[in-house]
């Protein structure tokens, strides 16, 4: 997909703030600091539409990004960040649950994991949670450029095995640095939008 237009529409904390333009949506979920913002920016060829931060746990809202006036990426708060109070984490949990359960225009979720490491308990929990709601999931394994070429397939296999991916779900190795995996990510996003 060639992106001619990308804009942040709203940072929402409650259902009443969600855009109601009926556009299909693809959510992005992942641990804090896993590279979701860098992934979005690389996908749409923008340096900083999605704000990246060296401090994990910065996304505290549901950020709706309108792309080409045809669909929206929705960046949900990162999970698994310890320095956020339990009360705050519970609030995010409710916010995300409301979104995932009630959003009829949600076509699927890109679950972003760090390919350098085995998926965490939180990653597994999130994957199973999404499957519980019958949401189509595409796993994006970021930081591919940080893994030696001869070890990449081993890392992909480990992620597959650890998450116990369903046969219909795929994992795309991705690098925000080099753009590797970008075309595959777009074709999966387009497939989700077409459903």
C-alpha positions in Angstrom: 0.0 0.0 0.0 1.3 3.4 -0.9 0.6 5.8 2.0 -0.3 9.3 0.8 -1.9 10.5 3.9 -1.5 9.6 7.6 -2.7 11.5 10.6 -3.4 11.0 14.2 -7.1 11.4 14.7 -7.5 11.1 18.5 -5.9 9.7 21.6 -8.9 8.1 23.3 -9.3 6.9 26.9 -13.0 5.9 26.7 -15.4 4.4 24.2 -17.3 7.7 23.8 -14.1 9.1 22.2 -13.6 6.5 19.5 -14.0 7.8 16.0 -17.4 6.9 14.5 -16.6 7.2 10.8 -17.0 3.5 10.3 -13.5 2.9 8.9 -12.1 -0.5 9.4 -9.3 -0.8 12.0 -6.2 -2.8 12.7 -5.0 -2.7 16.3 -1.3 -2.9 17.3 -0.5 -4.6 20.6 2.8 -5.4 22.2 5.0 -5.0 25.2 6.2 -1.5 26.2 9.4 -0.7 24.2 8.9 -3.5 21.7 9.0 -1.0 18.8 5.3 -0.5 17.9 5.8 3.2 17.1 8.9 2.5 15.0 6.9 -0.2 13.2 4.1 2.2 12.4 6.5 4.9 11.3 8.4 2.5 9.0 5.2 1.1 7.5 3.9 4.6 6.5 7.3 6.1 5.7 7.0 8.8 8.3 9.8 9.7 10.7 7.6 10.4 13.7 3.9 10.3 13.2 3.8 7.7 16.0 6.0 9.1 18.8 8.8 6.9 19.8 10.2 7.1 23.3 13.2 5.7 25.1 11.0 5.5 28.2 8.7 2.5 28.1 5.1 2.8 29.0 4.5 6.1 27.2 1.4 5.1 25.3 -1.4 5.5 27.9 -4.2 6.0 25.5 -5.7 4.3 22.4 -4.1 6.2 19.5 -6.1 6.2 16.3 -4.1 6.9 13.1 -6.1 7.4 9.9 -4.3 6.1 6.8 -5.3 7.3 3.3 -8.8 7.9 4.6 -9.5 4.2 4.1 -8.6 2.6 7.5 -7.1 3.2 10.9 -4.2 1.8 12.8 -5.0 1.8 16.6 -2.0 1.7 18.9 -3.0 0.3 22.2 -1.1 0.8 25.5 2.0 -1.4 25.8 1.8 -4.1 28.4 4.3 -5.6 30.8 5.9 -2.4 32.0 6.7 -2.7 35.7 7.3 1.0 36.6 3.6 1.8 36.1 1.4 1.5 39.2 -0.9 -1.5 39.4 -3.9 0.9 39.4 -2.7 2.5 36.1 -2.1 -1.0 34.6 -5.6 -2.1 35.6 -7.0 1.1 34.0 -5.2 0.2 30.8 -6.5 -3.4 31.0 -10.1 -2.2 31.2 -9.5 0.3 28.4 -8.0 -2.4 26.1 -10.7 -5.0 27.0 -13.5 -2.6 26.2 -11.9 -1.8 22.8 -11.2 -5.5 21.9 -14.6 -6.7 23.0 -16.8 -3.9 21.6 -15.2 -2.6 18.5 -17.2 -3.9 15.5 -14.9 -2.3 12.9 -11.8 -4.1 14.3 -10.5 -6.4 11.5 -7.5 -7.9 13.3 -4.5 -7.3 15.5 -0.8 -7.0 14.7 0.9 -8.4 17.8 4.4 -7.0 18.0 7.1 -9.1 19.7 10.8 -8.6 20.1 12.3 -11.4 17.9 15.7 -11.2 19.7 14.1 -12.8 22.8 11.7 -15.6 23.5 8.1 -14.2 23.8 7.3 -13.2 27.4 4.5 -14.5 29.6 2.7 -11.3 28.8 3.1 -11.9 25.0 1.6 -15.4 25.4 -1.2 -14.0 27.6 -2.0 -11.3 25.0 -2.0 -13.8 22.1 -4.3 -16.2 23.9 -6.5 -13.3 25.0 -6.9 -12.2 21.3 -7.6 -15.7 20.2 -10.2 -16.0 23.0 -12.1 -13.2 21.3 -11.7 -14.8 17.8 -9.6 -11.9 16.6 -7.3 -12.6 13.6 -3.7 -12.1 14.7 -0.6 -11.5 12.7 2.6 -11.6 14.8 5.3 -9.0 13.9 8.8 -10.0 15.1 10.7 -6.7 15.4 14.5 -6.0 15.7 15.3 -8.5 13.0 18.4 -6.4 12.0 19.9 -7.1 15.5 19.9 -10.9 14.9 22.7 -12.5 12.9 21.4 -13.8 9.6 22.3 -17.5 10.4 20.3 -17.4 13.6 17.1 -15.8 12.3 15.2 -18.9 11.5 15.9 -20.3 14.9 14.5 -17.1 16.6 11.4 -17.3 14.3 10.9 -21.0 15.3 11.3 -20.2 19.0 8.6 -17.5 18.8 6.3 -19.8 16.9 6.7 -22.5 19.4 6.5 -20.3 22.5 3.3 -18.6 21.4 1.9 -21.9 20.1 0.7 -20.1 17.0 -2.5 -21.4 15.4 -1.9 -22.7 11.8 -3.9 -19.7 10.4 -1.7 -17.1 12.1 1.6 -16.1 10.6 4.8 -14.4 12.0 6.5 -11.8 10.0 10.2 -11.0 10.8 10.5 -7.2 10.6 13.2 -4.5 10.9 12.2 -0.9 11.4 15.9 0.0 10.6 16.1 -1.8 7.2 12.5 -2.1 6.2 12.8 -5.8 5.9 9.4 -7.4 6.3 7.5 -4.2 5.4 5.9 -5.6 2.2 4.8 -8.8 4.0 3.4 -6.7 6.8 1.4 -4.6 4.3 0.1 -7.6 2.5 -1.2 -9.1 5.7 -2.7 -5.8 6.8 -4.5 -5.6 3.4 -5.7 -9.2 3.8 -7.2 -8.3 7.2 -8.9 -5.2 5.9 -10.4 -7.3 3.0 -12.2 -9.6 5.5 
